[in-house]
């Protein structure tokens, strides 16, 4: 990647609390992403993937210190950081040699996981047009996110070259929230390409549950400084916009996959799409019943029916009310109709999924084009803690997503100058209490999570 147009994903992680780090380690370490969607056109034009080694010179991105005049130039070292989520992409292939990966592969009959297509689609850079320096064992390398570099590696650092010219030569414009979300979702939710969909059977064999939040995950993969040069060429990152677009595109991707052939597994539905904890709870047999689920006002489904995993739908509804209120009613109506259709039959559910996916896509486009402001962030926090949205956090995945959302929005307020660092530090006590309540599924405490989120939201609102 050497030189001028480096845009390693994300922005400064300053202000992200320890709770976020812990939750993200649990969610994404060993599950790094790497996208193909925006890279397909570049490959079809014959642009080869040149490999990580081609970016690693000391005059490019391979320095030991970030002291470059234009970009840091220590991006490779940060990508390889061995002990934090920031180095997760570089560890992706090595994970496949571990005991757990080998056990999963053996259970599924995949053979060696380091050679299995079902694993390499996300644990490596899955590009087929490869140059002589490309190594699969590099894991999710530079080009998994930035695109095959054969067409632009020799020119992207030249004096006077424009970012638009690099994009025309095959670089993926990750500064565009919809583009970045599409790339990340290929592995951090799934795609219809080989090796990029974690089925329920794969999870039953031992693979962790997939989760996604674009802005916070991007923060953990930030390998660059967003300085004046970056802003001039690509604009400033709007954290709230990235978060909102990520929610919308996660919903769109989920529903499109569900409506496709991915939605079934033999005579069963593909349970990957449903909320895990709705089924994976303790079973009691005693004189009085022990109800292990809560009624959810956002899901008009019969009692005891496994719900579709709606973590992103809930947050998207909150974002729509604040950023695109003209589309919010349509999305909420389509969301309720989709949940209701699941209780009918597969054909009705697929049709409703397609309609809801279109509503989510419309919101993604609206968010990407919106002129956001600090008041919108306050409004979203109010919605998350309000009477319409907060009661819907009855399940682990939704509550975990809500905690990350409050954390992301609070950090965006600090970044924009609407909230001081000192004020945010006090509020983070409640945020960390919420993180503790959703630390992992088996110790999930929904009432405590909702209470902590409410307390944090009220404190944020007092600063408005």
N, C-alpha and C positions, 0 to 999 in steps of 0.2 A: 504494500500500500504506500510505500515511501513518499512522503512529502506533503505537499500543500493541501490536498483536498481530503485529509483524513477526517472521518466523521464516525468514529467508533461510538456505538450506540449510547445514548443517554445524555445526562448532564450531571453536574456536580452532585454528589450524594450528601453534601453537608446538610446537617439537620435531620437526617433520617435516624430514628431512635434505635436503641438496641433491640427493642421488641420487633421492629420491622426486620432487622437483620436475622434474628432468630427464626421468625416465621418464614422468611424467604429461604433460609438454609434448609428448613424442613420441606419447603415446597419445591425448590428448584435445583438444589445441589444434586448432581447426578442426572438431572433432567434438562440439559441445556437445549437451546433452540437453534434452529438454522433453517432458513427459508429457501424455497425454490420458486415461488410464484413470480416474483419480479425478475428472477434470473433466467427464466425460460427463454425469453426473447433474445437475450444476449447469447445464450448457448446456440440457439438456432442460427445466429449470424456467424457462428464459427469462432466465438471468443472463448479461448481456453481458460481454464482455471490454473493459475501459475503456482499456487501453493504458498504456505506461510513463509517459507524460506526466502521467497522472492521479495518479501517485505521487511526482512530482518536486518538489513545492513545498518551500520552505525550512522550512516548519513541519511537513513530513512526512518524506520520505526523501531530500531533495535538498540537504542542507547540504554544505559543503566540509570540515567537520570533524565527527568523531564526538563531539559534546558534548551530545547530547540527554539529558534527565533520565530518560527511561524506556527508550528505545531509542537507538541510536547517532545515527540520522537522517542519516548519510552513506552509507547503503546503496547509493544509486544510483551514487555515485562509485566505490565499491568494485566494483560490478557492471560498471562501464565501464573499470576499470583496464586500460590498453592493452597491458601487456607481460608479464602473468603469467597462469597458468591461471585465476585468480580472475575475470578479465574475459572468459573464453572465450565465455560465453553471449551477451554483448553483441556479440561479433565474429562471431557465427554467420552472419548474413546477408551481411556484408561479404566473408566468405570466398568466397561464390558469385560474386563479381565478379572473382576472381583468375584468373590464367592457367590454373592446374591445374584449377579447377572448370570453366572453359569448355572445356578440352580433354576432360575426362570427359564433359560433357554432349554435346559434338559427337560423340564416339565412340559414345555410346549413342543419338544421335538425339533428344535431349531438347529441343533448342532453347536458349533463354536459361535458364541455371540459376537466375537470380533469379526466374523465373516458373514453373519446372518443379515439378509436384506431387511428383515423386520426391525433390526436394531440400528443398522448403519444409516437409515434414513434420517435419524435425528442425532445420533451419536458421532456423526462424522459430517464432513461437507459433501453432500450427495450430488456432486456435479460429475457428469460423465466425460466431458471434454477436458482432459487433464494433461497438463504439461509435465515435463520430466522431473520437476522439483515438487510436485504434489505428493503428499503423504497422507493416506487415510488416517494413520495413527496420530496426526495432528489434531484430531477431534473436530470440533466446530470452529473452523478457522476464519480468517478475515473475510474470505470470499463467500462464505455461507450467508453473511449479512450484507456485505458491500457489493456482491455480484462478481462474476468471473472477470478477472483483471487483465486478461490478455489484450483487450482492446484499449486499455487506458493506463496501465501501469507505467509505461514509458513516457507518458506525457502529462500525468496529472500533477506533477510537481513543477512543471515548467513555469517560468515567469510569464504572467499574463494569461495563463490558461483559465478558462471560466468553469465554474461548477456545471453549468448547463452543457458545456462541451464534454465534460467527463461523463455526465449522465447519458448523453447521446452515444458515447462510446461503450456504454454498458454498466457504468456505476449505478448502484441503486440509491435513489434519493431518500435516505432514511430520515431526513429532516421533515418530510411530509408525513403527518401522523397516520394517514390511511395506508401509505406504502409500508411504513415501519410495522404497523399492526399486522398487515397481511404476511410479512416476512416472519415475524415472531410467532404468529398463530399457527404456522405450518407445523411447528413442533410443540409449542406451548399450549395448543389445544388439539390440533390435528388437521390433516388434509386428506384428499382422496388419492394422493400419490403413494407409491409403495414405501413401506417402512415409516409412514408418518401418521399413524393412527393407533393409539393405545386402546385396544378393545378391553371389554370386561374380562375376557379369558386371560389376557396378558396381566391385568391387575390381579386376578385371582391367583396367578402364578407367582406374584410377589412384587409387581411393578407399582410404584407409588401413584397416587391419584394426581392428575394433571390440574393445575390451576394457573391463572393468568391475570396480570394487572400491568398494563403497558408502561405507565409512567414510573411506578416503583421498581419494576423489573429493569427498566432502562437505566434507572439510577444506579443499580447494582452492577451494571455492565458499562458504566461510563469510563471510557479510556481516553478522553480528550478534555480540554479546557474550552469552555464557551467564551472565548475572548472577543475582542472587537473585530478581528479578522474573520472569525467564524460568523459573527452576526452580520457582517457586511455581505458575505457570500450566501448565507443560508437563513439569516434571520434568527431572532432569539427564540428559544424553546419556550412554549407556553405549556407549563406542566398541567394545568387544568384541562386545556384542550386535548393534550395527549391522553390524559386519563379518561376523559369522556369519550373520545373517539375509540379508544381501546375497549371500553365497555360495549359500545355499539357494535363494533366489528366482531367481538367475541360472541355476542348474541347472534349476529348474522351468520357467522361461520358455523356455530353449533347447530342452528336450525337448518341450514342448507345441507349439512352432512346428515342430519337426522332424516330429512326428507328424501335423501338419496338412498342408494343401496346400503350405505353404512348403518342405516337405522334398524336393521334386523340382523339376527344371527340364527339361521335356521328357522325353527318355528317360534323362537323367542324374540322379543325386542332386544336391541343391543343395549345392555344395561349400563354401558359407559355413560350414556346421556342422562341417567337418572341419579338422584341424590343418594350417595352411598349410605349415609347414616340412617336414612329412612328404613333401611332393611337390616343393616349391620348394627343391631342393638341387642342387648341381652333379652332373653326370652324367659318369662317367669310363669310358673304354674302353681297357683296358690288360691286360697279361698276368695280373695278379692282381686280384681284385675289390677295390673300395674300398667297404666297407660304410658307408653314410651315416646309419644309424639305430641306435637302441639298443632292445633288447628291454625291454618294459615289463610288470612283473608284474601290473599292474592291468587289463590288456587281453588277454583270451584271444582274440586274433584271429590269422589266419595271417600269416606273415612277408610284408612288402611291401604289406599292405593299408593304405590310408590310415585313420588312427584318427580317431574322433570327437573334437572338441576338448574335452578333459576337464579343463581347468585348474581350473574351479570345483568339479568333482566331487572332485578330489584334496583340495582344501582343506576341502571340506564333510565329507569322511570324517574328517579330523583333528579338526574342530570337534565332530562328532557324538560321537566317542569321549570327549571331555572334558566336553561340556555335556549331551548326551542319550544316554548309553551304552545305554539300553534300546532305542533306535532305530538305533544304529550298525550292528549286524549285518544288519538288514533292508536298510539302505541299501547296504552293501557288496555283499550278495548280489544286489540288484537292479541295481547298477552293473555287476558282472561279467556278469550275464545280458544286459544291454543290449548291452555290447560284443560278446558272443558272438553275439547275434541279428543284429548288423550283417553278420556273415559269412554269414548264411543268406539272407534275402530281405527285401524292403521290408515285407511284411506282418508278419513276425516282429519286425523292428526297430521298427516303429511301435507294436506292442502292448507291447513291452518298454520303449519310451520312455515310454508312458503310465503304466506301473506305476512306473518310476523317478521320474517327475515327481510322482506321489502321495507317494512316500517323501520326496522333497525338500521338498514342501509341508508334510508333517507335521513335518519338522525345522524349517522356518521358523516354524511355529506354536509349537513347543516352545521354540525359542530366544527368541522374542519374549516368552514367558511365564516364562522361567527366571529364577531368582534367581542372577545371576552373581556371581562373586567373583574375587579376584586369583589364587587357586590355579588356577582354570580357564584363565586366560591362560598361566600357566606350563605347565600340562598340554598346551595346544594347541601351544605352541612345542616341547615335548618330542616330541609326535606328528609334527609337521612334519619334525623332524630324525631321527625314529626309523626303525627297520628296516622298518616296515610302509609308511610314507608316502614317505620320502626317495628310495628307488629309483625311484619313479614320476615323478620330475621329469626326464624324458628329453627333453622338447621345450620349445621356447622359451616358448610361452604359459604352460605350467604353472610353469616356473621363474620367470618374471617375476611371476606371481601369488603365488608363494611368498615372493619377496623383499618384495613389498608387504605380505604378511600379517605377516611377522616385524617389519617396520617399524611397522605399525599396532599390533600387540600390544605391542611394546616401548613405544611412546608411550602406550598405554593404561595400562601399568604405572606409568609416570612420573606420569600424570594422577591415578591412584588412590593415589599415594604408596607403592606397593610397591617402586619402584626410584627411586633419586635421579637427578637430572639429570646429576651428575658421572659416575655409573656408566654411565648410558645413553650418554654422550658417548664413552666408551671402546669400548663395544660397537658403536657406529655405524661404527667403522672397518671391521669385518667386514661390516656391512650395506652400506656404500658399495662394498666390494669385490664383493659379490654384485650390486649394481646395475650395476657396470661390466661384469660378465659377461653381463648380460641387457640391456645398453643398447639394442641393436637386433638384429634377427634375423640379419643377415649376419655379425655378429661374435660370435654366441652361443657361449658356452663352458660346456657343461653340467657338466663335471667340476669346474671352478673355482667355478661357482655353487653346486653342492651342498656343496663343501668350505667355502666362506665361510658358507653358511647353517648348516652344522654347527658351525662355530667360534662363530658368534654365538649359536646355541642353547645351546651348552655354557656360554658366559659368562653368559647369562641364567639358566640353571639354577643356576649357582653362587651367584646372589643370592637364591635362593628362601628 
